[in-house]
Amino acid sequence: RLRSPSSAARASAPRSSCRSTETRHRRERERLGRRWPGEEGTWVPGAGGRLSTFTFSGICRLTCLYGQVEVFGFLISQGQPAQDIFSTYTHAYLNINAVHYSMSEKREKEMRKEARILLRSHLNLEDRCWAMKNFSPLCSIVMLERVKNSTVNFLTSYPVHPEKEKKKRSLNLSVSALSALEELVSVSSDGCPIVLVCGAQDVGKSTFNRYLINQLLNSISCLDYLECDLGQTEFTPPGCISLLNITEPVLGPPFTHQRTPQKMVYYGKPSCENNYENYIEIIKYVFSSYKRECPLIINTMGWVTDEGLLLLIDLIRLLSPTHVIQLSSARSKQMANLTPDYVDDMDGLYTKSKSKVRNRGYELPEFADNLEFADEDKESSVFFTGHKLICVYSEFSPRKSSRNRESHNRIFRELAVLGYLSQLMPPVPKPLSPLHGLTPYQVPFNAVALRITHADVAPTHILYAVNASWVGLCKILDDVRGYTRGPILLAQTPICDCLGFGICRGIDMEKRLYHILTPVPPEELRTVNCLLVGVISIPQCIFKSQRGPEGTIPYVTTDYNFKLPGASGKIGAREFDETQEGQVNRRPRFYQKK
């Protein structure tokens, strides 16, 4: 569970659970001869060369009052807006590092006067005196405050959390990772590289991506991010392939920074297994919106064996990255280095090796018709040349093992869904509203089409599958108007824009209405004409742990026979066979349930 600083909000409030860190900080305080400041939570890192790194757990809002510090690769300087930092036990603890900054030509007396004036509006007299006593021209002064927002309050109100580790380490990057970051930041300063990050499960791809995002934002105003990992998405609920423009730093786990993409398609499952063609088609569709006006980071799946490796080779040819970052660790299975020559000589699932194509740039006509380029490029053929491979040895220590990986991944997916639903909550200081107490939108049956993406459900049972489900709110090109009653059922799964998500919290059969709870703005909801239901489900805690209901809880039962055939799996779901799942149609056919 997320843990906020104590009510006193002292500088040591978001303290690390590592005893050695606490001991070091206590000795430092004793050596300074004074308690750390009180209500404002001020901290002077690097004063006289002391205590240049602070590792903590918890949630805080950091304001740099003087100097400059670094958090997760992002530089926070004097005068910049405060940043909310989430150092949760679900991930490696974050460090606040004092960094060197350029000295002004002012004398120390003038700098002391400037610092004293800056502190006056934030600290009381006693704390200002303590801070100035430990002031030096090279020090940085930061203020840590309690974070109060609806996202934190909503997440902590539900009992969804992985098991805590006995020992917890802070975030540390290897020398090769730091070297790779330095090179990528350098090439991004005057260009738009396409960086594809790959590697096995639990080698630190997401951590590397966050650090790279923050490092790039120190020198450029924005970058694009293409999410190709269905199971562990960074900025959206799970089961999505999305393209986002990132302008703000990433200072916490995914469930703390859910954002609205430029383009998103709801795949509906946390894995593309048995439906690779649809996965590739969706990536082509989303990637076509990339305008090549800023650097692009591509996150990939951790499945790098068998068909997963062949899919990765297809993606390298399809997306034509300038740099491929391949992460490995002592605990991960070794895979071949994805050098340009290796990719040239390997067949993918849908692309041929260079020796078969016999073309230096290996033209890919099967991809060319779906990619959109600038006007001057549209007349030319699509060629994919080589890339630069950067191998990174990761010292990342994952929480997961082969035995608990799936349960951890499921919990992180549920946290991402909860983080998205937190947008429904009123801003603080207003209290949280239970989801069952919010007013849903009423959507007529004949206003939207329906499709179950992951299973073959009989038309007579379709509304049972939709009720109390997590639904993608999508926009298809076909006009669904003209149907008098509904529901309108799609014969095939479309590849279409997803504008957001919601919960179908009820179906009114008399008035023929869906009741949809969603944070998507009304102006965008007007364009929604399709509801997609996938395997991604509403977290059970939403049904069982909401405040307010008494007696029988809706949609929850204990009177169920788990010995029935299929009962231990997904109830009512009959998976498509491989031939059916492989069918993709951009303009789906309609039929109306009678």
N, C-alpha and C positions, 0 to 999 in steps of 0.2 A: 504494500500500500504506500502511496505517496505520503511523505512525512514533511509537514511544514515546520519552519523554525518555531521555537518556543515563543510564548507570549511576550517575553522581554525583548525578543528580536535582537539579541546580542550578536556581536560579530562571530562568536563561536556557536551561535544557535544552530545553523545547519551543519552540525559537526559530524565528522566521519565516525563510522562505527569501528574503524580500525584503531585498536588501542594504541599502537605505536604512534599514529598521527596525533591522537589526542594528547598523548604524553609529551610529544615534541612541542605541541602548541602550548601546553601548560607550562613547560619549562621556559619557553620563550616569554610567556607573560610574566613569569616570576623573575626572569632576567631583566625584563624591562622595568620591574619594580612597581607595577600598577595593574589593576584589573583592566580588562578590555572594556571599551566604552559600552554604554548602556542602551537606551531606547533606540538610538539611530543605527546602531550596528556598524559603526565605522571601523575600518581596518586600514592600517598603513603598511602595505607590502613593500619590501625592498628598502626600508628605512635603515640607512647605514649598512646596507648589504645583508640584512637579516630577513629571514622568513620570506623568501622570494616566491614560494609556491604554497598554495593553500588548497588541500584536498577536502571536499566536504560531501555530505549526503543531505538531501532535502531540496527545498524549493525556495528561491529567493529572487528578488529584483535587485539587480546590480546597477549602481550609478557610479561612474568614475568622476570623482570630484576634482582630482588633480593627477596629472601624469597620464599613464597608459597601462592597461593590463590586457591579457589575452585569455580567452575562454574558448576551448574547443576549436582553436585555430582562428577565431575571430577577434580582431583588435577593437577594444572599447577605449575611447580616448575622452579626455576632459571636454565637456561641452556636448557630447553626443547623447542621444536619448537613452534612458534606462533600458536594460534588457532583462527579460525574465529567463531564468536559468533553472533547468530541471535536472538535478543530479539524483536520479532515482535508483533504487537497489536492483531494479530489473535490468539495468545496464551498468557499464563501468562508471565509477564515480568520476566526476569532472574536477579539473584543476583550475584555479585562478592563478595565473602566472604574472608576476611583475616583469615587464619588458623594458629594455633600454629605449629611450627616445631622445630625439635631438634636443640639445640644450639651447636655450635662448641666450642672447647676449646680455641679459639682465644680471645684475649682481644678486648674491644670495639674499641680501636684505630686502631687495625689491620682490624677489620670488616669495619670500616668507610673507610679505605684506599681501601679495596677490592671493596666496593660499589661504591666509586668514580671512580675507574678504569672501572668498568662495565658500568657506566652511560656515560662515556666520548664519546663513539662511537654513542650514541643515542641522547644526549641532548646538547643544547648550554650552555654556562657558567652560564648565569643567572638562568636557570632552574635547573642546577646541584647544584648551591648554595642553591636554595630554597629547593630542595629535601633533601640535606644533613643537612640543618637546622632542618628539621623535622624528621631526621633519628633517629631510636632507634634500638638496637640489635634484637628486636622481630618484626620489621616492615617488610612489603612486598612492593616492588616498581614494579608497572606494567605500561606498555605503551599501550595506545589504539590508533589504527590507522584506517584510513578510509579503508574500504574494497572495492576493485575494482576487480570484476570478471564478467565473462560473464553471470553466472547464475543470479546474482542480477540485472544486467542491463536488461536481457531478461524478468525477472519476472515483473520488474517495468515498462516495456514498454507496458504492457497490462492492461486494466482497469478491473482486476478481483480481487475483494476484498470484504470480508464481511463487514457489517455495524459495525462501531466502537462503543465501549461501552462508556457510559458517565463516569463510574468509572472503573478503571483498577487496579487489584491487582497483586502483585508479587507472585512468586512461593513459596508456603509454604507447607511442608509435615507434616502430623499428626504424633503424637507420635507412633501410631501403625505402620504407614508406615516406619518410621525410624527404629523401632525395627525389622520389617520384613527384611528390607534391610541389617541391621547388621547381622542377622542370615544367610541370603543367601550368603553374602560375605564370612562369616566364613566357611560355608560348601563347598564353591567353591574353597577355597584356597588349598585344598588337595583332591578334588574329582570332579566329573562331574555330578552335580545334573541336573535333568530335571524339570524346573520350569514352570508350566502352570498358566497363569494369566487370571482370569475371573471376570465377573461382568456385571451389566446392562450398558446401554448406559450412557455416560457422567459421569462416576464415577472416571475417571482419570487413566484408564488402560494404555494408551499410555504414559502418563507422568511418571507413576511408572516404566514402561519398560525402558524408556530413562534413568531415574535416576539409575536404576539397572544396565543397560549396562555400564554407566560411572563409577559407583562404582566398578564394577567387573574389568574394564580395569585399575583401579589403582593398582591392584595386580596381574592380569594375562594378558597374551599377546593377547588372543583372546577368543571369545565365538561364539556359533551358535545361530541363531534366526529363528524360524519357524513362518511364517505369515499365520494365518488361518482366518483373518478378510478380507473379500473381498472388503468391502466398504471403509474402512479407513486404507489402507496399509501404512506401515512405510517407506519402502525403494524402492518400485517399484510403477509404475502406478497402478490404481485400477483394481479390477477384477482378481487378481493373488493370487495364493498360492505359496509360495516360501520359500527356505532355504538359509540363507546367513551366511557367516563367517564374524564377525565384529571385526575389529582391530583398528578402529579409534573412538573417542568419538562422541556422538550425541549431538550437541549444538545448535539445532534449530528445527523448524517444519519439517515435512516430505518432503515438496517440496524443502528444502535446502540441502538434503542429499540423493538424488536418487543414488542407488548403484547397481552393477551387482551381481545377486545371483549365488550361486553354482548350484541350481536346481530351475526351475520355470515352472509352468503350467498356461496357460491362461484360466481361467474359463469363462471369457467374460461378467460377470454380477456382480453388486455390492452386490448381495444377492443370497443365495443358495435356496431360497424358491421355492418349487415345483420340486426341483431336488436334493434332499438330497443325494441320493445314489452316484451320480456323484461327489458331494462334498467330501464325505467320501473316495471314490476311489482315488481321486486326492491327498488328504492328505496322504493316505497310500503310494502312489507312490513317493511323495516328501519326506516324512519322511524316506523312505528306504535309502536315501542318507546320513542320519545322522550317523557318524562314531563313536560316543560316545568317542571322544578324548578331548572334552572340554564341559563346561556347555552349556545347551540349554535353551533358553527362548521361550515359546510358547505364542503367542498372539491369543486371541480368539474373536469371535463376541460379540457384546453387546446384542444379542438376547438370553435371558435366561428365556423365558416363553414358555409354550406349547411345540411344537416340537423343539424349540431352546434349551430348557433345556434337552430334551432327546438326542439331538445331542451332547450336551456338555458332558453328561454321556458317550456316545459312545466314544468321544475323550479321555476322561480320561482313559477308558479301553484300547483303541487303543494305545495311546502314553505312558501309564504307567509312569506318572510323579512321581518324588520323593517328590515334594512339589506342592501344589495347593494354590495359593494366590487368595483369594476371596475378592474383594473390594465391599464395600457398602457405601452409604451415606444417609443423612437425606432426600434427594430428590428422591432417587431411590426406586423402588419397592423392598420390602423385598423378598428374596428367601431363601429357606432352606439351611443350612450349608452343604456343600458338603463333609461331613466326609466320611472316608472309609466305615463305616457301612451304611450310607445313599446310597452311590453309589452301595454297594453290594446288597442292597434290592430293587433297582429300575431297571426296564427294560428301556433300551434305544430304539432308533428307530430300531437298527439292532443287539443289543446284549441283552442277557437275564440276569436277576438278579442272584446273587449267590445261592439263594435258589432253582432256577431252574437248574442251572448248577451243583450244589452240588460238588463243587471243591474249595478247599481253595484259590487257585490262579486264579480261573475261567478261564480255558483254552478257547481261542477264535480261533477255527480252521478257521473261516471265514476270520480272519485277518492274520493268521500265514503264509499262502502261499504267501503273498505279502510283508512280512517284510524281510529285509536282515540284518543278524547279522554276527559277526565274525565267522571264520571257526569252532572254538571250540563249538559255540553255535548252529550251524545249525542242528545238529543231535537231539537236545533236543526240547521238545514241548515249545510253547510260553505261558508263564504264566505271569499274571499281578497281582502283590501283591498290598498292600495298599500304601497310600501316607500320608504325613503330611499336614494337613490343617492349613493355617495361615490366619486368618481373619483380614482384614485391613479396618479401618473406614476412609473414605476419606473426607477431608475438601475441596476438589476441587470444585470450583465454576464455572460451565460451562457457556459459552456464549449462549448456545443453549437453546431453550424452545421447547415445543411440537409443537408450531406454526411455528418456523423458523428452526427446526432441519434439515429438508430435504434440504432447500435452502443452509444452511451452509455446510452440507455434500457434496452437489453438487459442491459448490465453492472450497472446499478443494480437491475434486477429480480433478477439472480442474487445480488447482494450481500444483498438483502432475504431471499431464500430461505436463504442461508448464515447470516444473522443469526438467522433462526427456528430453523434446525437446531442452532445453537450451544447451545440450551437442553438438548440431549442430552448435552452435555459435563459431566464432573464438575467441581466447584468447585476453584479453585486452593487449595493448591499441587499438587494431583494433576495428572499429565500428561494431555494430550489423548488421547482414545481414537479410533482410526479407526472410521468408521461401520460398516465391514464386521466390526468386532470387537464391536459391541454386540448384545445379545440382542433379537430382534424379538418382537412379539406374534404369536401364532398365531390366525388368525381363520377359522373354518369357512366353507366356501362357502355353506352355507344360513343363515348368521347375518346376512349383509349383502346388499343389492341393489347392482347395478352399473349405471353409466351413463356413456357417453362423451358429453360435452356438446357438443363442437365438430365432430364428424365422424360420418358414417354408416358404422359398422363392422359387418361381417357377424357374426352370432352365433358362427360357427365361429372367428373371429379375435379375439374380444373379450378373451380372456386374454392374447394376445400384446400387445394395446394396454395392458393393465393392468400387466403385468410390467415392473419397473424404471421405474415412472412415479411422478410426483408426484400424490398423491391427496388429495382433500378428504374429511374424516371427518365425515359428516353424519347428521342425525336426521330421518327422515320420519315422517309421522303414520301411514302404513299399517303394518300388522303383517306382517313378512316371515316370521314363523314358520309352520311347516306344510309347508314345502318340504323334501323328504327329502335331496336331493343337491345341487342347485345346479350351476353358478352361477345366481343369480337376476338376470335382466336387466330393467331398466326400459324401457318403450316410449317414454316421454317424460321430458324433464328436469324434475325437481321444483324448486319454490321452497321451500327448507327451510333450517333452521339448520345452519350449519357450525361444528363445535366445535374444529376445528384441522386440521392437515395431517400427512402422513406420506409415507414412501417404501415402495412395495411392492417389497421387495428380493428377493422370490422367490415362486414358487407351487409347492406340493407337490401334484402331480396324483394321487399314490397315496392320500395321506391327505386330499386335497381341502381344502387349507388355503392361505390367503394369509399371507405373512410381512410384517408391517407394522412399520416403524420410525417411532416418533413420540414427541414430548415431551408429548403430551396425558396428563394424569393418569389412572390406571386407573379412578377413580370416574366420570369423565366418559365414558371409552371404553365403559363398560357400556351407555350409551344410544345409541351409534352403531349404525345399522342400514343405512347406505348409503355407498357409495364413489363419488365423482364424479371423473372424469378429464377434465381440460381440456387446453388448448393450452400452459399453463404447464409447463415441463419442468424436470427436475433439471439444475443447472449441469454442463456437461461436465467441469469440473475435479474434481467428486466422483468421476467414473468414472476419470479419467486421472491424478489427482495425489494419491491417497490413499497414505499410508505403509503398507508391509507387503506388499502382493501382489507376487509375483514371477511372471514368465512371462506367459502370456496373461491379459489383463484381461477379466473378465466383462462382457458387453453391449457390448464395443467391438470393432469390426472395421475393417480397411482394405481388405478384399476385397469391394468393393461397386461396382457399375456405376452411376455417376451419369448415364449416358446413357439409362437407362430412363425411360419416361414417368412424370413426377411425382416422380422421384428427387431433383431439386434442391429440391423443396418439402418438405412434411411427409410423410414416408414413411407410406403406408397410410391417409392421411386423404383422404376425399372430402367436401368441404364440402356441407352441406345447401343445397338451393336455398332461395330466399327464402320460399317458402310453407311449407316444412317448418320452417325456423328460427323463423318467427314463431309457431309453435304453442306455447302455454304451458298446462300443466295442473298444478294444485297437488296433485292426488291421482293419481299416475301409475299406469298399468296395469302389471301384472307378466306376464312370461312366463319360462318356465324352459328353459334350454338343455338339450337332450337329449344 
